[in-house]
Amino acid sequence: MKPADLGPALRDIVVGSSAGDEARVRLAFFAEVMGEDPARDAAGLELARLVMRALGKLPAARVRARLGALRVEAASRLRAADAAKRGLRAGTGEVAVEGGDYAHAGFFGMEIHRLRHRRFDGTMSPLLTREVFVAGDAVTVLPYDPLRDRVLLIEQMRMGPLGRGDPLPWQLEAIAGRIDPGETPEAAARREAVEEAGLQLGRLEKVAEYYPTPGAVTEYLYSYVALCDLPDSVAGVFGAAEEAEDIKGLLLSFDRLVEVMASGEVGNAPLLLTVLWLQRERARLRG
């Protein structure tokens, strides 16, 4: 692979203004990680930025092993760039990142950033060191049958509660999963419903999109309620065997769902938010 083979935009990311030995090192790192002709679309360019950010910090083989996760992250970053909205917020958007490193680089990442940002009084902040847990965008979807007035929840063991010391780390949740590269949130919701509950969803109603833990996690969620048929036979045990998923479906009437939520047994934010939305919109959906 030669710099000229990359095209102007990709060459600028991979080689930049480097020349001689430095350019060859950068190009060799990129070629070893990618191992293929790189894409030159927006997602491919964002992936190249993430790959080259690891130069000198992680070995090429380790970065190559993370390509799947990096493609998810690249797609998430593109959605973030398209979705920024300004209304009440007074922040300038001026953040100067002066360095960074990896505390962990697996399926998920833990990054350490050194940065300054413009403060509300117009001055720049002192140099700050901040850690961020890197996870790609995801969807949640709660299947709702308006005729039977009931929902399908899923139950599975979760690492967050386990790591916190919860003696019962199984959670009642909406169907959820990561958004694959090139996939829309809506398509991801439909795919996950098949994988986790064997369900074909009808119309999707958008609940919200949001950062569940903006202080420390990059994850961004798209939550939906899906209208569908939920006979008694749909409750079962599902999950992708290759991902060692063990997921149980549970049918609940809407009234029982509200009781369970009020009891405190529902302990995750996406489902709480979705149930509150469904309380508000239930009459319309049933009509």
C-alpha positions as CSV (number, residue, x, y, z in Angstrom):
1,M,0.0,0.0,0.0
2,K,1.3,3.4,-1.0
3,P,0.1,6.9,0.1
4,A,-1.1,7.6,-3.4
5,D,-3.3,4.5,-3.2
6,L,-5.4,5.9,-0.4
7,G,-6.9,9.0,-2.0
8,P,-6.6,12.5,-0.6
9,A,-9.0,12.3,2.3
10,L,-7.8,9.0,3.7
11,R,-4.1,9.8,2.9
12,D,-4.5,13.0,5.0
13,I,-5.7,10.9,8.0
14,V,-3.2,8.1,7.7
15,V,0.0,10.0,6.7
16,G,-0.9,13.7,7.1
17,S,2.2,15.9,6.7
18,S,4.6,13.0,7.6
19,A,7.4,12.2,5.2
20,G,10.2,9.6,4.9
21,D,10.4,7.0,7.6
22,E,7.6,8.4,9.7
23,A,5.2,8.2,6.8
24,R,6.2,4.6,6.1
25,V,5.7,3.7,9.8
26,R,2.2,5.3,9.8
27,L,1.3,3.6,6.5
28,A,2.6,0.2,7.7
29,F,0.6,0.4,10.9
30,F,-2.6,1.3,9.0
31,A,-2.1,-1.5,6.5
32,E,-1.4,-4.1,9.2
33,V,-4.5,-3.1,11.1
34,M,-6.9,-3.0,8.1
35,G,-5.5,-5.9,6.1
36,E,-7.8,-4.9,3.3
37,D,-8.7,-2.1,1.0
38,P,-10.1,0.5,3.3
39,A,-13.5,2.1,2.7
40,R,-13.4,5.8,1.6
41,D,-16.9,6.8,2.7
42,A,-17.7,8.8,5.8
43,A,-17.7,5.7,8.0
44,G,-14.4,4.5,6.6
45,L,-12.7,7.8,7.2
46,E,-14.0,7.9,10.8
47,L,-12.7,4.4,11.3
48,A,-9.3,5.4,9.9
49,R,-9.2,8.3,12.5
50,L,-9.9,5.8,15.3
51,V,-7.3,3.4,14.0
52,M,-4.6,6.0,13.7
53,R,-5.3,7.4,17.1
54,A,-3.9,4.1,18.5
55,L,-0.6,4.5,16.7
56,G,2.2,4.3,19.3
57,K,-0.2,3.4,22.1
58,L,-1.5,-0.1,21.1
59,P,0.1,-2.8,18.9
60,A,-1.4,-3.2,15.4
61,A,-2.6,-6.7,16.1
62,R,-4.6,-5.6,19.1
63,V,-6.2,-2.8,17.2
64,R,-7.0,-5.2,14.4
65,A,-8.7,-7.5,16.9
66,R,-10.9,-4.5,17.9
67,L,-12.0,-3.5,14.4
68,G,-15.6,-4.7,15.0
69,A,-15.9,-2.5,18.1
70,L,-14.2,0.4,16.3
71,R,-16.6,0.2,13.4
72,V,-19.5,0.5,15.9
73,E,-17.8,3.4,17.5
74,A,-17.2,5.1,14.1
75,A,-20.8,4.8,13.2
76,S,-21.8,6.2,16.6
77,R,-19.5,9.2,16.2
78,L,-21.2,10.0,12.8
79,R,-24.6,9.8,14.4
80,A,-23.4,12.1,17.2
81,A,-22.1,14.7,14.7
82,D,-25.5,14.7,12.9
83,A,-27.7,15.0,16.0
84,A,-26.3,17.9,17.9
85,K,-29.1,20.4,18.7
86,R,-28.8,23.8,20.4
87,G,-31.6,25.4,22.4
88,L,-31.1,26.1,26.1
89,R,-27.5,25.0,26.2
90,A,-24.9,27.8,26.5
91,G,-21.8,25.8,26.1
92,T,-19.6,26.9,23.2
93,G,-18.5,23.5,22.1
94,E,-14.8,24.6,22.4
95,V,-12.8,21.7,23.8
96,A,-9.1,21.4,23.3
97,V,-7.9,17.8,23.7
98,E,-4.2,17.9,24.5
99,G,-3.5,14.2,24.8
100,G,-4.9,10.8,25.6
101,D,-4.3,7.2,26.3
102,Y,-6.0,3.8,26.6
103,A,-6.6,2.3,30.1
104,H,-8.3,-0.7,28.4
105,A,-9.0,-1.7,24.8
106,G,-11.3,-4.7,24.4
107,F,-14.8,-5.0,23.1
108,F,-15.4,-1.9,25.2
109,G,-12.7,0.7,25.8
110,M,-11.6,2.9,28.7
111,E,-9.9,6.1,27.5
112,I,-8.0,8.7,29.4
113,H,-8.2,12.3,28.0
114,R,-6.3,15.4,28.9
115,L,-8.2,18.5,27.9
116,R,-9.2,22.1,28.4
117,H,-12.6,23.6,27.6
118,R,-14.2,27.0,27.4
119,R,-15.9,27.9,30.7
120,F,-19.1,29.9,31.1
121,D,-17.1,33.0,32.1
122,G,-15.2,32.9,28.8
123,T,-11.9,31.7,30.2
124,M,-10.3,28.3,29.5
125,S,-10.4,25.6,32.2
126,P,-7.2,24.3,33.7
127,L,-5.8,21.1,32.2
128,L,-8.2,18.3,33.2
129,T,-7.7,14.5,33.2
130,R,-10.9,12.6,32.6
131,E,-11.7,9.0,32.0
132,V,-14.5,7.8,29.7
133,F,-15.9,4.3,29.1
134,V,-16.4,3.9,25.4
135,A,-19.5,1.9,24.2
136,G,-21.3,2.2,20.9
137,D,-24.8,3.4,20.3
138,A,-27.6,1.0,21.2
139,V,-31.4,0.5,21.0
140,T,-34.1,-0.6,23.5
141,V,-37.5,-1.7,22.4
142,L,-40.5,-2.7,24.5
143,P,-43.1,-4.9,22.6
144,Y,-46.6,-3.8,23.4
145,D,-49.9,-5.5,22.4
146,P,-52.6,-2.8,22.5
147,L,-55.4,-5.4,22.1
148,R,-54.4,-7.6,24.9
149,D,-52.9,-4.5,26.8
150,R,-49.7,-6.3,27.7
151,V,-46.0,-6.1,27.2
152,L,-43.1,-8.5,26.8
153,L,-40.1,-8.0,29.2
154,I,-36.9,-10.0,29.1
155,E,-34.8,-11.1,32.0
156,Q,-31.1,-11.8,31.9
157,M,-28.0,-11.7,34.1
158,R,-26.2,-8.4,33.9
159,M,-22.6,-7.5,34.8
160,G,-23.3,-4.0,36.1
161,P,-25.4,-5.2,39.1
162,L,-23.0,-8.1,39.6
163,G,-20.0,-5.7,39.8
164,R,-21.9,-3.5,42.2
165,G,-22.5,-6.5,44.6
166,D,-26.2,-7.0,43.8
167,P,-27.1,-10.5,45.2
168,L,-29.6,-10.9,42.3
169,P,-28.0,-9.5,39.2
170,W,-30.7,-10.7,36.9
171,Q,-32.6,-7.6,35.4
172,L,-36.0,-7.1,34.0
173,E,-35.5,-5.1,30.8
174,A,-36.7,-4.1,27.4
175,I,-35.2,-5.9,24.5
176,A,-31.8,-4.2,23.7
177,G,-28.6,-4.4,21.7
178,R,-25.9,-2.5,19.9
179,I,-26.5,-0.9,16.5
180,D,-24.4,-2.5,13.9
181,P,-22.3,-0.4,11.4
182,G,-24.5,0.6,8.5
183,E,-27.7,-0.2,10.4
184,T,-30.4,2.3,11.5
185,P,-31.6,2.3,15.1
186,E,-35.0,1.1,13.8
187,A,-33.5,-1.9,12.0
188,A,-31.4,-2.8,15.0
189,A,-34.5,-2.8,17.2
190,R,-36.2,-5.2,14.8
191,R,-33.2,-7.5,14.6
192,E,-32.7,-7.6,18.3
193,A,-36.4,-8.5,18.8
194,V,-35.9,-11.6,16.6
195,E,-32.7,-12.6,18.4
196,E,-33.8,-12.0,22.0
197,A,-37.5,-12.9,21.8
198,G,-38.3,-14.4,18.4
199,L,-40.6,-11.5,17.7
200,Q,-41.5,-9.7,14.5
201,L,-42.3,-6.2,15.4
202,G,-45.0,-3.9,13.9
203,R,-45.0,-0.1,14.0
204,L,-42.2,1.4,16.1
205,E,-43.1,4.4,18.3
206,K,-40.0,6.4,19.4
207,V,-39.8,7.1,23.1
208,A,-36.6,9.1,23.3
209,E,-32.9,9.2,22.5
210,Y,-30.4,10.0,25.2
211,Y,-27.1,9.5,27.1
212,P,-28.0,7.2,30.1
213,T,-24.7,8.1,31.9
214,P,-23.2,11.2,30.3
215,G,-20.8,11.9,33.1
216,A,-18.6,8.9,32.2
217,V,-20.0,6.8,29.4
218,T,-20.2,7.4,25.6
219,E,-23.2,5.1,25.2
220,Y,-26.2,6.7,23.5
221,L,-29.6,5.0,23.4
222,Y,-32.6,5.0,21.1
223,S,-35.7,3.7,22.9
224,Y,-38.9,2.5,21.3
225,V,-42.2,0.9,22.0
226,A,-43.2,-1.6,19.3
227,L,-46.8,-2.5,18.5
228,C,-47.1,-6.2,18.0
229,D,-49.1,-9.4,18.6
230,L,-48.3,-11.0,22.0
231,P,-50.2,-14.3,22.4
232,D,-49.3,-16.6,25.4
233,S,-47.0,-18.7,23.2
234,V,-44.4,-15.9,22.6
235,A,-42.9,-16.2,26.1
236,G,-39.8,-18.5,26.1
237,V,-36.0,-18.6,26.4
238,F,-34.0,-17.0,23.6
239,G,-30.6,-15.5,22.9
240,A,-27.7,-15.8,20.4
241,A,-25.7,-19.0,21.3
242,E,-22.5,-17.5,19.9
243,E,-22.8,-14.7,22.4
244,A,-23.7,-17.1,25.3
245,E,-27.0,-15.2,25.8
246,D,-29.6,-16.7,28.1
247,I,-32.7,-14.5,27.9
248,K,-36.1,-15.3,29.2
249,G,-39.3,-13.6,27.9
250,L,-42.0,-12.6,30.4
251,L,-45.5,-11.5,29.5
252,L,-47.1,-8.9,31.8
253,S,-50.4,-7.0,31.7
254,F,-49.9,-3.2,31.6
255,D,-51.4,-2.9,35.1
256,R,-49.0,-5.6,36.5
257,L,-46.1,-3.8,34.7
258,V,-46.9,-0.6,36.6
259,E,-47.1,-2.5,39.9
260,V,-43.7,-4.1,39.3
261,M,-42.2,-0.8,38.4
262,A,-43.7,0.8,41.5
263,S,-42.3,-2.0,43.7
264,G,-38.8,-1.1,42.7
265,E,-38.0,-4.4,41.0
266,V,-37.4,-2.6,37.7
267,G,-34.0,-1.2,38.2
268,N,-32.7,0.1,34.8
269,A,-33.3,3.5,33.4
270,P,-34.4,2.6,29.8
271,L,-37.3,0.4,30.9
272,L,-38.4,2.9,33.6
273,L,-38.4,5.7,31.0
274,T,-40.2,3.6,28.5
275,V,-42.9,2.5,30.9
276,L,-43.5,6.2,31.9
277,W,-43.9,7.0,28.2
278,L,-46.3,4.1,27.7
279,Q,-48.4,5.3,30.6
280,R,-48.8,8.6,28.9
281,E,-49.4,7.3,25.4
282,R,-51.3,4.1,26.2
283,A,-54.8,5.4,25.5
284,R,-53.7,6.7,22.0
285,L,-52.1,3.4,21.1
286,R,-55.1,1.4,22.2
287,G,-57.4,3.7,20.2
